[in-house]
Amino acid sequence: MASLIEDLISTLSKETDLYEKLIPIADNKTKAIVNNDLQSLNEITGREQEICDAISNLEKKRSEVIRNIGVVMNKDPERLNFETIIDLIEGQPKEQEALRFIHDRLKRDLTRLQQINDTNQMLIKQSLDMIEFDMNVIQSTRMSPGAGQYGKSSEMEENGIERRAFDARS
């Protein structure tokens, strides 16, 4: 059981370290979005993806370790969380403290990442809204009376009668 707890602590530590690496990357992503720097945004997204892939692998390992802890402790792995595991290892204060510390770090880092990602999502939405607004302005300008129409000498007029593209008479 002790080795499973050590595996869990090790896996969670590595996972927390990766989340901590994501925080400055996410901050740089915010700057790239604000500056409309698509090249930097593309590079940042690539780095994020690499770290997320590593986190995903650690998540699989963590799930496996928790499943094994559940088997050893005769508990449903689906119901095991940090607090439950900390309570289960009552006789191991060093491991309890390590899990509490990692839990607090992970919670803090995930909260910070969520805040940054919410900001980035809002900035991207505002950017898309602005693009949509600009497109609507351009489209309405093109469709407004007098915009883009030919003059009297154009081929649009025949025999003194102006012909329009959607004229029912043609």
N, C-alpha and C positions, 0 to 999 in steps of 0.2 A: 504493500500500500504506500509506503514511504517513497518508493521510486516513482510511483504514479503521480504523487503530489509534486515531487521534484520535476517530473516531466511537464506537469501542468504549469508550474511556476516558470520554468524555462521557456515554454511555448508562449505563455502570456507576456513574459518579459520581452521576447523578440517581437511579438505582435505590437506591444506598446511602443517599442522603439521605432517600428515602422510608421505607426500613427503619428509619432512625434516628428518624423521626417516629412510627413505629408503637410503639416501645418505651415511651414514656410513656403512650400510649393503652392499651397492653396492661396496664401497671401500674394505670392507672385502672380498667380492666375487672376486675382482681383485687379492687380495693377495692369496686366495685359488686356483685360476686358475694358477697363476704364480708358486705356490708351488706344484701344482698337488695334492692338498689335497682334495680328492673326498668326504671324510666324512664331512669335514667342508663345502664344496660346497653344499652337500645335505642338511645340517642343515640350511645354509644361504638361500637356495632356498625355504625351508619350511617357514622360517620367512618372506621372501619376499612375498610369496603367501598369507600369512595371512594378511599382510598390503594391498596388492593389492585387496584382497576381500573386506576389509573395505573401500578402496578408491572407488571401484566399487559401493558399496552401497551408498556412499556419492555422487557419480556422478549421480546416479538415483534420489536422493533427489534434487540435484542441478538442474537437468533437469526439474523436477516437479515444483520447485520454479520459474524457469525462464519461464516455460509455463504459470504459474499463473500470473506472472508479465506481460507477453504478453497479456493475456486476460484482465487484469485490465487496462492496458495502450492502449489497442486496437492496439497492434503491433504483427507482426508475430514472434513467439518465435524462429523460425529457424534463424531469422536475428538479434536476440538480442545477443550481446556480452558485454564484460566488458565496453568498451568505450561507447557503445550505452546506456547501463543502467546508467552509470555515467552521461551522458548528460541528460538523462530523469529525473534524480533526482536533477536537478539544484537547487532547493530550499532547499536541505538538505545537507549543506556543510560537516557536521560531517560524514554522511553516504558516501558521495562522497569520502572524504579523506580515510575512512576505506576501501572502495572498491579499490581505487588506491593503497593503501599500500599492500593489499592482492594480487592484480594483480601483482605488482612488485615482491613480495616474491615468488609467484607461478611461475612466468616467470623465475626468477633466479634459483629456485630449479629445475624446469623442464629442463632448459638448462644444469645445472650441472649433473643431472641424465642422460641426453642424452649423454653427453660427456663420462661419466663413462661407460654407456652401450655400446657405440661405441668402447671404449677401450677393454672392456670385449669380445665383439663380435670378434674383431680383434685377440685377444689372443687365443680365442677358435678356430678360423679359422687357425691360425698358428699352433696350437697344432694338429688339424686334418690333416693339410698338412704334418706335420712332421710324424705323424702316417702312413699316406698314403705312404710317401717316404720310411720309414722303411719297410713297407710291400712290396713295390716294390723291394727294395734291397734284402730282404729275398727271395722273389719269383725269382728274376733273379739269385741269387746265387744257388738256387735249380735247376734251369734250365740250368745253364752253363755247358759246356762239362767237363766231368771228375768228376762232383759233384754227389755223390751218386751212382756211377756206381759200379758194382761188378767187382772183379778181374777175372783172367783167370780160377780160380778154381770154379767159381760160377756156378749156374744152368742156368745163362743167356747165357752161351755158350754151344752149342751142336755141336758135330762133327767138331770142329774147326771153326764154323761159329757163329759169334756173333749174338744173337737175340735181337732185340730191341722191346719195347712195341708197337710201331706203325710200325713195319716192314711189308711192303706190301707182303713179301714172306710167312708170317705165316698165 
